[in-house]
Amino acid sequence: MSAEARIAPLRPDLDGLKAVAVVSVVLHQAFPDVLAGGFAGLGVFFVVSGYLICSSVLSELQSPRFSLGDFCARRIRHLVPALLLVLAAVLVAGWFLLAPTDYRQLGQQVVTGSTFVPNLTAEAGSFAAGSASKPLLHLWPLSMWVPFCLLWPLAMWALHRWHMNAMRWTFAALLLYVLLHLAHDQTAAGFDRSAALLLALLVGALLATWQKEVPGGRTNALAWIGAALLTLALMNIAPETTSVAGWWALLPTLGTALLIAAGASAWLNRVVLSSKPLVEIGLISYPLYLWHWPLQSFAHLKSTGDPGWEQPLSWMALAFVLAWTTHRFIEKPIRIGRMNGTVVITALCVGLCLVAVAGFAIHRNNGFEQRIPELVRHLMSTGGRSAVVDGWRDKDCMLDYRLPPSHYKPFCIEQKRPLVFLWGDSHAGSLYPGFKALKESGRHEFGLAERTAAICPSVLGIEPRPLCRSINDANIQAIRDTKPDIVILYSWWHNKRYDLRNLEATVEQIQQAGVPRIILLGAVPYWRKHLPQILLEEWKKGPVQALPPLRLDDVFLDPEVRRATEIMRERAQRMGIEFISGMDFFCNAQGCLTRLSEDATQPLSYDYGHLSTGAAAFYIERLAPLMFNKTR
């Protein structure tokens, strides 16, 4: 074999191809609509890598002083320094920026990334939507690339020792891989992205063993055809769509192979790909790839709404700066410096082991959740319907849509005076823990009647859901029978399912029943989304050790809540009844409370607007003087 192998000349155009590859990937991540198939740049990079690695080992095998150990040591000095730096930096940044669940997952990614084991939790071939919390998701190709960098030289060395034809055996390996892949899944249209990348490495290796020169008149044609195929792939093949799986995934591999086969003398290779800007970018392509996704991931986590074009440009610029710095001050001194080779290799291997141990510790300790505030841990572990209805007299005095009025329990109406009658939907039912806390405090003596029902406002004659009309007919009869001292009307007044035209007639019926006071309660803070979700999103924008905001401005509120409050205030005034707005107790010029104090662990609501038990107690305690100081 040694007599057949040729020493590959210096090819600056290959650095240009690496630049095209990495810039395509980075641009696709930043502006996916501009470069739909930019992810195909990985295929370009793998073909070039296969070609360079195989060419290098074939050239060095010509020397009688060739050492496989020295070759592998150089590979380690090339691959590990930038990777080790990025892994360590992401671990440190994740401590301050990632939630425990995401940080725990990052620990697993660090272990797989530092040991070059395939990460089965990563979506091979695509940086999927919703993956911003996975800053090392982009390392999955290394599980194929790094073993090839270390194992393929061993195969070439064995072929050289046994005097076997490298090109024939490389072609045989390529053909065998294709057949095995197709036999594994005969229904597939061709190659998925992971398989296509491994095939790209073998294609590059086969090119390195090819002995024939392309005739001079055909080099430009090959280069232009290769460039056209590559452009077609980069502009049109979007990796997020399943339709590209198959033979289309090999298009960038074929285009790159033709460009390499055209040789350095082709005009496109000699003038464009060998230009200084592309060559310089190609030299930093590896650290640039390593840095770009963590920066985008963390930038996305800290962004709000549409990031526009400024944010992608910012992290892209920072990625280039970090890549150049890593190449200039880390990679070059380690690769070509005068430091003791054995010491360097040992230090790099120990560093990878330490990073892997750190990742394992993070994963095993659940992302060290102790580093985040207790409130955030509470928000992450508590939620759902059980948290929302905590403290309610659910299915006893607050009926769901399946229960008729006969299911109200006798204890829902107490005999003690003065009697407060609470009538409304589930939002009125959420106030019961507050009334209960007020009674237990002993500061006010009163009886409570609660007749509430989910999705059933205190308005007669309407049916926003089955059984509502009959429930409210029973409630107005209960008011006639008990003649309470105060009737409190409270519902989600701006619910689009509610027809409030009969509100005035309902109040008139209550007055005719002999009730001396009617209080219409306006809304408490209602939020655009569930409050815990808002708080977690806002908390993720800052260091994980910081608390979510104590108050939020109107941007986070239901856009109808302010207007609905004023409408209900005006209607109460026209009806001659009292109006009390819950917004007045929870909101001020700095915004609306999200919890009762900085160190509180319970949010104001576990959903969009039902008060939690602590917030209900806070609210009713402040309503009490307004209710009872005027009671006859």
C-alpha positions as CSV (number, residue, x, y, z in Angstrom):
1,M,0.0,0.0,0.0
2,S,2.8,2.4,0.8
3,A,3.9,2.5,-2.8
4,E,0.4,3.4,-3.9
5,A,-0.3,6.2,-1.4
6,R,0.5,9.7,-2.5
7,I,1.3,12.7,-0.2
8,A,-1.6,15.2,-0.4
9,P,-0.4,18.7,-1.2
10,L,-1.5,21.7,1.0
11,R,-5.1,22.5,0.2
12,P,-6.2,26.0,1.5
13,D,-9.5,25.5,-0.4
14,L,-10.3,22.8,2.2
15,D,-10.1,25.4,5.0
16,G,-12.5,27.4,2.8
17,L,-14.9,24.5,2.6
18,K,-14.8,24.1,6.4
19,A,-15.7,27.8,6.6
20,V,-18.7,27.3,4.3
21,A,-19.7,24.3,6.5
22,V,-19.6,26.0,9.9
23,V,-20.9,29.4,8.7
24,S,-23.9,27.6,7.1
25,V,-24.7,25.9,10.4
26,V,-24.4,29.1,12.4
27,L,-26.4,31.1,10.0
28,H,-29.1,28.5,10.0
29,Q,-29.4,28.6,13.8
30,A,-29.5,32.4,13.8
31,F,-31.8,32.9,10.8
32,P,-33.4,29.6,9.8
33,D,-35.7,31.3,7.3
34,V,-32.8,32.8,5.4
35,L,-30.7,29.6,5.1
36,A,-33.2,26.8,5.4
37,G,-30.7,24.0,4.7
38,G,-27.8,25.4,6.6
39,F,-27.6,22.4,8.8
40,A,-26.3,20.5,5.8
41,G,-23.0,22.2,6.5
42,L,-22.3,19.3,8.9
43,G,-22.2,17.0,6.0
44,V,-19.7,19.3,4.3
45,F,-17.5,19.3,7.4
46,F,-17.6,15.6,7.7
47,V,-16.5,14.9,4.1
48,V,-13.6,17.4,4.5
49,S,-12.6,15.8,7.8
50,G,-12.6,12.3,6.4
51,Y,-10.5,13.5,3.5
52,L,-8.0,15.4,5.7
53,I,-7.6,12.7,8.4
54,C,-7.1,9.9,5.8
55,S,-4.7,12.0,3.7
56,S,-2.7,12.9,6.8
57,V,-2.2,9.3,7.9
58,L,-1.5,8.0,4.4
59,S,1.2,10.7,4.0
60,E,2.8,10.0,7.4
61,L,2.8,6.3,6.8
62,Q,5.5,6.9,4.2
63,S,7.9,7.8,6.9
64,P,9.6,4.8,8.7
65,R,9.5,6.9,11.9
66,F,5.6,6.9,11.8
67,S,4.1,6.2,15.3
68,L,0.5,5.5,15.7
69,G,0.7,6.7,19.3
70,D,2.1,10.0,18.2
71,F,-0.6,10.4,15.6
72,C,-3.3,9.8,18.2
73,A,-1.7,12.2,20.6
74,R,-1.8,14.9,17.9
75,R,-5.5,14.1,17.4
76,I,-6.1,14.5,21.1
77,R,-4.2,17.8,21.2
78,H,-6.4,19.0,18.3
79,L,-9.8,17.8,19.5
80,V,-9.8,18.1,23.3
81,P,-8.6,21.7,24.3
82,A,-11.5,23.6,22.8
83,L,-14.0,21.0,23.8
84,L,-12.8,20.9,27.4
85,L,-13.0,24.7,27.6
86,V,-16.5,24.8,26.2
87,L,-17.7,22.0,28.5
88,A,-16.3,23.8,31.6
89,A,-17.7,27.2,30.6
90,V,-21.2,25.8,30.0
91,L,-21.1,24.0,33.4
92,V,-20.3,27.2,35.1
93,A,-22.8,29.3,33.1
94,G,-25.5,26.6,33.7
95,W,-25.0,26.9,37.5
96,F,-26.3,30.5,37.3
97,L,-28.7,30.3,34.4
98,L,-30.4,26.9,34.3
99,A,-33.2,25.5,36.4
100,P,-32.5,22.3,38.3
101,T,-34.2,20.0,35.8
102,D,-32.3,21.6,32.9
103,Y,-29.0,21.6,34.8
104,R,-29.5,17.9,35.7
105,Q,-29.9,17.2,32.0
106,L,-26.8,19.3,31.2
107,G,-24.8,17.1,33.6
108,Q,-25.8,14.1,31.5
109,Q,-24.9,16.0,28.3
110,V,-21.4,16.8,29.8
111,V,-20.8,13.2,30.6
112,T,-21.7,12.0,27.1
113,G,-19.9,15.0,25.5
114,S,-16.6,14.4,27.4
115,T,-16.6,10.6,26.8
116,F,-17.8,10.8,23.1
117,V,-20.7,8.4,23.9
118,P,-23.8,9.0,21.7
119,N,-26.4,11.0,23.7
120,L,-29.6,9.1,23.2
121,T,-31.6,12.0,24.6
122,A,-30.4,14.3,21.7
123,E,-32.3,14.6,18.5
124,A,-29.7,13.6,16.1
125,G,-29.6,15.7,13.0
126,S,-31.6,18.6,14.3
127,F,-31.5,21.3,17.0
128,A,-35.2,20.8,17.7
129,A,-37.6,23.5,18.7
130,G,-37.9,23.8,22.5
131,S,-34.3,22.7,22.9
132,A,-32.9,26.0,24.1
133,S,-32.5,24.5,27.6
134,K,-30.0,22.0,26.1
135,P,-26.8,24.0,25.6
136,L,-24.8,20.9,24.6
137,L,-27.3,19.4,22.2
138,H,-25.0,20.1,19.3
139,L,-22.3,17.7,20.5
140,W,-24.1,14.6,19.1
141,P,-22.0,14.6,15.9
142,L,-18.8,14.3,17.9
143,S,-19.9,10.8,19.0
144,M,-19.2,9.8,15.3
145,W,-16.5,12.2,14.4
146,V,-14.1,11.8,17.3
147,P,-14.0,7.9,17.2
148,F,-13.4,8.2,13.5
149,C,-10.5,10.6,14.1
150,L,-8.9,8.0,16.5
151,L,-9.9,4.7,14.9
152,W,-9.5,5.3,11.2
153,P,-5.8,5.9,11.5
154,L,-5.5,2.5,13.2
155,A,-7.3,0.9,10.2
156,M,-5.0,2.6,7.7
157,W,-2.0,1.6,9.7
158,A,-3.2,-2.0,9.7
159,L,-3.7,-1.9,5.9
160,H,-0.2,-0.5,5.5
161,R,1.4,-3.2,7.6
162,W,-0.4,-5.9,5.7
163,H,0.4,-4.3,2.3
164,M,-3.3,-4.0,1.3
165,N,-4.8,-1.6,-1.1
166,A,-6.3,1.3,0.9
167,M,-8.7,2.5,-1.8
168,R,-10.2,-0.9,-2.4
169,W,-10.7,-1.6,1.3
170,T,-12.1,1.9,1.9
171,F,-14.6,1.4,-0.9
172,A,-15.5,-2.0,0.5
173,A,-16.1,-0.5,3.9
174,L,-18.3,2.2,2.3
175,L,-20.3,-0.3,0.3
176,L,-20.7,-2.6,3.3
177,Y,-21.9,0.2,5.4
178,V,-24.6,1.2,2.8
179,L,-25.8,-2.4,2.4
180,L,-25.9,-3.0,6.2
181,H,-27.8,0.3,6.7
182,L,-30.4,-0.6,4.0
183,A,-30.7,-4.1,5.3
184,H,-31.4,-2.8,8.8
185,D,-34.4,-0.7,7.6
186,Q,-35.7,-1.8,4.2
187,T,-38.6,0.6,4.4
188,A,-36.4,3.7,4.7
189,A,-36.0,6.0,1.8
190,G,-32.3,6.1,2.3
191,F,-30.1,7.5,5.0
192,D,-31.1,9.4,8.1
193,R,-28.9,12.3,9.2
194,S,-26.6,10.4,11.5
195,A,-26.1,7.7,9.0
196,A,-25.5,10.3,6.3
197,L,-22.7,11.9,8.4
198,L,-20.9,8.7,8.9
199,L,-21.2,8.0,5.2
200,A,-19.7,11.5,4.6
201,L,-16.6,10.5,6.6
202,L,-16.2,7.4,4.6
203,V,-16.6,9.3,1.3
204,G,-14.0,11.8,2.3
205,A,-11.6,8.9,3.3
206,L,-12.3,7.2,-0.1
207,L,-11.3,10.5,-1.9
208,A,-8.1,10.6,0.0
209,T,-7.1,7.1,-1.3
210,W,-8.1,7.9,-4.9
211,Q,-5.0,7.8,-7.1
212,K,-6.2,9.4,-10.4
213,E,-5.9,13.0,-11.2
214,V,-8.9,14.8,-12.8
215,P,-8.0,16.0,-16.3
216,G,-7.4,19.7,-16.3
217,G,-10.3,20.5,-18.6
218,R,-12.8,18.9,-16.2
219,T,-11.7,20.4,-12.9
220,N,-13.8,23.6,-13.3
221,A,-16.8,21.6,-14.4
222,L,-16.6,19.3,-11.4
223,A,-16.2,22.3,-9.0
224,W,-19.2,24.1,-10.5
225,I,-21.4,21.1,-10.4
226,G,-20.3,20.4,-6.8
227,A,-21.0,24.0,-5.8
228,A,-24.4,23.9,-7.4
229,L,-25.4,20.7,-5.5
230,L,-24.1,22.2,-2.3
231,T,-26.0,25.4,-2.8
232,L,-29.2,23.5,-3.6
233,A,-28.8,21.6,-0.3
234,L,-28.0,24.6,1.8
235,M,-30.8,26.7,0.4
236,N,-33.6,24.2,0.3
237,I,-33.2,21.2,2.5
238,A,-34.5,22.0,6.0
239,P,-33.3,19.5,8.6
240,E,-36.4,19.9,10.8
241,T,-38.6,18.3,8.2
242,T,-38.8,14.5,8.0
243,S,-39.1,14.7,4.2
244,V,-35.4,15.2,3.8
245,A,-34.5,11.9,5.4
246,G,-33.3,9.6,2.7
247,W,-31.1,10.0,-0.3
248,W,-31.6,13.8,-0.3
249,A,-29.5,13.9,2.9
250,L,-26.5,12.8,0.8
251,L,-26.7,15.8,-1.5
252,P,-24.2,18.0,0.4
253,T,-21.9,15.0,0.6
254,L,-21.9,14.5,-3.1
255,G,-21.4,18.3,-3.7
256,T,-18.5,18.5,-1.3
257,A,-16.9,15.3,-2.8
258,L,-17.0,16.9,-6.3
259,L,-15.4,20.1,-5.0
260,I,-12.6,18.2,-3.3
261,A,-12.1,15.9,-6.4
262,A,-11.8,19.0,-8.6
263,G,-8.5,19.8,-6.9
264,A,-6.9,23.0,-5.8
265,S,-6.3,24.2,-9.3
266,A,-10.0,24.6,-10.2
267,W,-10.9,28.3,-10.4
268,L,-13.7,28.1,-7.8
269,N,-11.3,26.4,-5.3
270,R,-8.3,28.5,-6.1
271,V,-9.9,31.9,-6.1
272,V,-13.0,31.6,-3.9
273,L,-12.5,28.8,-1.4
274,S,-8.8,29.7,-1.0
275,S,-9.5,33.3,-0.3
276,K,-8.0,34.6,3.0
277,P,-11.3,35.4,4.8
278,L,-12.7,31.9,4.2
279,V,-9.4,30.3,5.1
280,E,-9.2,32.2,8.4
281,I,-12.7,31.2,9.3
282,G,-11.9,27.6,8.4
283,L,-9.0,27.6,10.8
284,I,-11.4,28.4,13.7
285,S,-14.3,26.3,12.4
286,Y,-14.0,23.7,15.2
287,P,-14.1,26.1,18.2
288,L,-16.7,28.2,16.3
289,Y,-19.0,25.2,16.1
290,L,-18.5,24.3,19.7
291,W,-19.3,27.8,20.9
292,H,-22.2,28.8,18.7
293,W,-25.0,26.6,20.1
294,P,-24.4,27.2,23.9
295,L,-24.4,31.0,23.2
296,Q,-27.6,30.8,21.3
297,S,-29.2,28.5,23.9
298,F,-28.4,30.8,26.8
299,A,-29.4,33.9,24.8
300,H,-32.8,32.3,23.9
301,L,-33.4,31.4,27.6
302,K,-32.9,35.1,28.6
303,S,-34.9,36.6,25.8
304,T,-38.5,37.8,25.9
305,G,-40.8,37.6,22.9
306,D,-39.4,37.9,19.4
307,P,-35.6,38.4,19.7
308,G,-35.5,40.2,16.3
309,W,-32.3,40.3,14.4
310,E,-30.1,42.0,17.1
311,Q,-29.9,39.1,19.4
312,P,-28.8,36.5,16.8
313,L,-26.2,38.9,15.5
314,S,-24.9,39.5,19.0
315,W,-24.4,35.9,19.9
316,M,-22.9,35.2,16.4
317,A,-20.4,38.0,16.9
318,L,-19.5,36.7,20.4
319,A,-19.1,33.1,19.0
320,F,-16.6,34.4,16.4
321,V,-14.7,36.3,19.1
322,L,-14.6,33.3,21.5
323,A,-13.6,30.9,18.6
324,W,-10.7,33.1,17.5
325,T,-9.6,33.6,21.2
326,T,-9.8,29.8,21.8
327,H,-7.8,29.1,18.6
328,R,-5.2,31.7,19.3
329,F,-4.5,31.3,23.0
330,I,-5.6,27.7,23.7
331,E,-5.4,25.5,20.6
332,K,-2.3,26.8,18.9
333,P,-0.1,26.8,22.1
334,I,-1.2,23.3,22.9
335,R,-0.8,21.9,19.4
336,I,2.4,23.5,18.3
337,G,3.9,24.9,21.5
338,R,7.0,23.7,23.3
339,M,5.1,22.2,26.2
340,N,6.0,18.6,27.1
341,G,3.8,16.4,25.0
342,T,3.2,13.7,27.7
343,V,2.3,16.3,30.3
344,V,-0.1,18.0,27.9
345,I,-1.9,14.8,26.9
346,T,-2.1,13.7,30.5
347,A,-3.5,17.0,31.6
348,L,-6.1,17.0,28.8
349,C,-7.3,13.5,29.6
350,V,-7.4,14.3,33.3
351,G,-9.4,17.4,32.5
352,L,-12.0,15.5,30.5
353,C,-12.3,13.0,33.4
354,L,-12.8,15.8,35.9
355,V,-15.5,17.4,33.7
356,A,-17.2,14.1,33.3
357,V,-17.2,13.5,37.1
358,A,-18.6,17.0,37.6
359,G,-21.4,16.3,35.1
360,F,-22.2,13.0,36.8
361,A,-22.4,14.7,40.2
362,I,-24.7,17.4,38.8
363,H,-27.0,14.7,37.2
364,R,-27.0,12.5,40.4
365,N,-27.8,15.5,42.6
366,N,-30.7,16.6,40.5
367,G,-29.1,19.8,39.3
368,F,-28.3,20.9,42.9
369,E,-31.7,22.3,43.4
370,Q,-30.6,23.8,46.8
371,R,-29.0,26.6,44.8
372,I,-32.4,28.0,43.8
373,P,-34.9,29.9,46.1
374,E,-37.5,27.9,48.0
375,L,-40.3,29.7,46.2
376,V,-39.0,28.5,42.8
377,R,-38.8,24.9,44.1
378,H,-42.3,25.2,45.4
379,L,-43.6,26.5,42.0
380,M,-41.9,23.6,40.3
381,S,-43.2,20.9,42.6
382,T,-46.8,22.3,43.3
383,G,-49.5,22.9,40.8
384,G,-52.5,21.5,39.0
385,R,-56.1,21.3,40.2
386,S,-55.2,20.1,43.7
387,A,-53.2,23.3,44.4
388,V,-55.9,25.5,42.8
389,V,-58.8,24.1,44.9
390,D,-56.9,23.8,48.1
391,G,-59.1,24.9,51.0
392,W,-62.3,25.0,49.0
393,R,-65.4,23.2,50.1
394,D,-65.3,21.5,46.7
395,K,-68.4,19.4,45.8
396,D,-70.0,20.4,49.1
397,C,-70.6,24.2,48.9
398,M,-68.8,24.8,45.5
399,L,-70.4,22.5,42.9
400,D,-68.9,21.5,39.7
401,Y,-70.8,21.3,36.4
402,R,-72.0,17.7,37.0
403,L,-73.8,18.4,40.4
404,P,-77.3,19.7,40.8
405,P,-78.2,22.2,43.6
406,S,-79.5,19.3,45.8
407,H,-75.8,18.5,46.4
408,Y,-75.3,21.6,48.5
409,K,-74.7,20.4,52.1
410,P,-76.7,21.8,55.0
411,F,-73.5,23.2,56.7
412,C,-73.0,25.5,53.7
413,I,-75.5,27.9,55.4
414,E,-74.7,28.7,59.0
415,Q,-77.3,29.9,61.5
416,K,-75.1,32.6,63.2
417,R,-75.7,36.3,62.7
418,P,-74.8,38.6,61.1
419,L,-75.0,36.2,58.1
420,V,-72.8,36.8,55.0
421,F,-74.1,35.0,51.9
422,L,-71.3,34.3,49.3
423,W,-72.8,33.7,45.9
424,G,-70.9,33.3,42.6
425,D,-68.7,31.0,40.5
426,S,-65.5,29.1,41.5
427,H,-63.7,32.5,42.0
428,A,-66.2,33.2,44.8
429,G,-65.6,29.7,46.1
430,S,-61.9,30.4,46.3
431,L,-62.6,33.0,48.9
432,Y,-63.8,30.5,51.5
433,P,-60.4,29.8,53.0
434,G,-60.2,33.6,53.7
435,F,-63.5,33.7,55.5
436,K,-62.6,30.5,57.4
437,A,-59.3,32.1,58.6
438,L,-61.2,35.3,59.6
439,K,-63.7,33.3,61.7
440,E,-60.9,31.4,63.4
441,S,-59.0,34.6,64.2
442,G,-61.9,35.7,66.5
443,R,-61.7,39.3,65.4
444,H,-65.2,39.2,63.9
445,E,-68.2,37.1,64.9
446,F,-70.4,36.2,61.9
447,G,-72.1,33.4,60.1
448,L,-71.2,32.3,56.5
449,A,-73.4,31.0,53.8
450,E,-71.6,29.8,50.7
451,R,-73.4,28.8,47.5
452,T,-71.0,28.8,44.7
453,A,-70.7,26.7,41.5
454,A,-68.0,26.4,38.8
455,I,-68.7,28.4,35.6
456,C,-71.9,29.7,37.0
457,P,-71.9,33.4,37.8
458,S,-74.3,35.0,40.3
459,V,-76.8,36.1,37.6
460,L,-80.3,34.6,37.2
461,G,-81.7,33.2,34.1
462,I,-78.5,32.3,32.2
463,E,-77.0,28.9,31.3
464,P,-73.3,29.2,30.5
465,R,-73.1,25.5,31.3
466,P,-75.7,22.8,32.2
467,L,-77.5,23.1,35.6
468,C,-76.4,26.7,36.2
469,R,-79.9,28.1,35.8
470,S,-81.3,25.7,38.4
471,I,-78.5,26.3,40.8
472,N,-79.0,30.0,40.7
473,D,-82.8,29.6,41.1
474,A,-82.1,27.5,44.2
475,N,-79.6,30.1,45.5
476,I,-82.0,33.1,45.2
477,Q,-84.6,31.0,47.0
478,A,-82.0,30.3,49.8
479,I,-81.5,34.0,50.1
480,R,-85.3,34.6,50.4
481,D,-85.4,31.9,53.1
482,T,-82.4,33.0,55.2
483,K,-82.6,36.8,54.7
484,P,-78.8,37.3,55.1
485,D,-77.4,40.6,56.4
486,I,-74.9,40.8,53.5
487,V,-74.9,39.2,50.1
488,I,-71.6,39.2,48.3
489,L,-71.7,38.8,44.5
490,Y,-68.4,37.7,43.0
491,S,-67.7,36.0,39.7
492,W,-65.2,36.1,36.8
493,W,-67.2,39.0,35.4
494,H,-65.3,39.3,32.1
495,N,-65.6,35.6,31.2
496,K,-66.7,35.6,27.6
497,R,-69.2,32.8,28.3
498,Y,-71.1,34.9,30.8
499,D,-74.1,36.9,29.8
500,L,-74.4,39.6,32.5
501,R,-77.5,41.5,31.1
502,N,-79.6,40.1,33.9
503,L,-77.3,41.3,36.7
504,E,-79.5,44.3,37.5
505,A,-82.6,42.1,37.7
506,T,-80.7,39.7,40.0
507,V,-79.8,42.5,42.3
508,E,-83.4,43.6,42.3
509,Q,-84.5,40.1,43.3
510,I,-82.0,40.1,46.2
511,Q,-83.3,43.5,47.4
512,Q,-86.9,42.3,47.2
513,A,-85.8,39.4,49.5
514,G,-85.1,42.0,52.2
515,V,-81.3,41.9,52.1
516,P,-80.1,45.2,53.6
517,R,-76.6,45.2,52.0
518,I,-75.3,43.9,48.7
519,I,-71.6,44.1,47.9
520,L,-70.4,43.5,44.4
521,L,-66.7,42.4,44.3
522,G,-64.6,43.4,41.4
523,A,-61.7,41.3,40.1
524,V,-58.5,40.4,41.8
525,P,-55.5,40.2,39.5
526,Y,-56.2,38.0,36.6
527,W,-53.1,37.0,34.5
528,R,-52.5,36.4,30.8
529,K,-51.1,32.9,31.7
530,H,-51.0,30.9,34.8
531,L,-49.1,32.9,37.4
532,P,-46.6,30.1,38.3
533,Q,-45.7,29.8,34.6
534,I,-45.1,33.6,34.4
535,L,-43.0,33.6,37.5
536,L,-40.8,30.7,36.3
537,E,-40.3,32.4,32.9
538,E,-39.4,35.7,34.6
539,W,-37.1,33.9,37.0
540,K,-35.2,32.2,34.2
541,K,-34.2,35.6,32.8
542,G,-31.9,36.2,35.7
543,P,-29.5,34.3,37.9
544,V,-31.1,31.2,39.3
545,Q,-30.3,32.3,42.8
546,A,-32.5,35.4,42.4
547,L,-36.2,35.5,43.4
548,P,-38.9,36.0,40.8
549,P,-40.4,39.5,40.8
550,L,-42.6,40.4,43.8
551,R,-44.8,42.6,41.5
552,L,-45.6,42.5,37.8
553,D,-46.9,45.3,35.7
554,D,-50.0,45.4,33.5
555,V,-48.2,43.7,30.6
556,F,-48.7,40.4,32.4
557,L,-52.3,40.9,33.4
558,D,-55.4,39.8,31.5
559,P,-55.9,42.7,29.1
560,E,-59.6,42.8,30.0
561,V,-59.3,43.0,33.8
562,R,-58.9,46.7,34.2
563,R,-61.7,47.6,31.8
564,A,-64.0,45.0,33.3
565,T,-63.4,46.4,36.8
566,E,-64.4,49.9,35.8
567,I,-67.5,48.6,34.0
568,M,-68.6,46.7,37.1
569,R,-67.9,49.7,39.3
570,E,-70.2,51.9,37.1
571,R,-72.9,49.3,37.1
572,A,-72.8,48.9,40.9
573,Q,-73.0,52.7,41.3
574,R,-76.1,52.8,39.0
575,M,-77.7,50.0,41.0
576,G,-77.0,51.7,44.3
577,I,-75.0,48.9,45.8
578,E,-71.5,48.8,47.2
579,F,-68.5,47.9,45.0
580,I,-65.1,46.8,46.2
581,S,-62.3,46.1,43.8
582,G,-59.8,43.4,44.6
583,M,-57.3,45.1,42.4
584,D,-57.1,47.9,45.0
585,F,-55.7,45.5,47.6
586,F,-53.1,43.7,45.4
587,C,-51.9,46.4,43.0
588,N,-50.2,49.8,43.2
589,A,-48.2,52.0,40.9
590,Q,-45.3,49.4,40.9
591,G,-47.6,46.6,39.7
592,C,-49.7,43.7,41.1
593,L,-48.4,41.4,43.8
594,T,-47.4,37.9,42.7
595,R,-47.1,36.7,46.3
596,L,-47.7,38.4,49.7
597,S,-44.0,39.1,50.6
598,E,-40.5,38.5,49.2
599,D,-39.9,35.4,51.3
600,A,-43.4,33.9,50.7
601,T,-43.4,30.6,48.9
602,Q,-47.1,30.6,47.9
603,P,-48.0,32.5,44.7
604,L,-51.1,34.8,44.6
605,S,-52.7,32.2,42.3
606,Y,-51.8,28.7,41.1
607,D,-53.6,29.4,37.9
608,Y,-54.8,32.6,36.0
609,G,-56.8,34.1,38.9
610,H,-58.3,31.9,41.6
611,L,-56.7,33.2,44.8
612,S,-54.5,30.8,46.8
613,T,-55.3,30.1,50.5
614,G,-52.9,32.7,51.8
615,A,-54.0,35.4,49.3
616,A,-57.6,34.7,50.1
617,A,-56.9,35.2,53.9
618,F,-55.0,38.4,53.1
619,Y,-57.9,39.7,51.0
620,I,-60.8,38.8,53.4
621,E,-58.9,40.2,56.3
622,R,-58.8,43.6,54.6
623,L,-62.4,43.3,53.4
624,A,-63.7,42.6,56.9
625,P,-63.7,46.2,58.2
626,L,-65.6,47.3,55.1
627,M,-68.2,44.6,55.6
628,F,-68.7,44.5,59.3
629,N,-68.2,48.1,60.4
630,K,-71.3,49.0,58.5
631,T,-73.4,46.1,59.5
632,R,-76.5,46.9,61.5
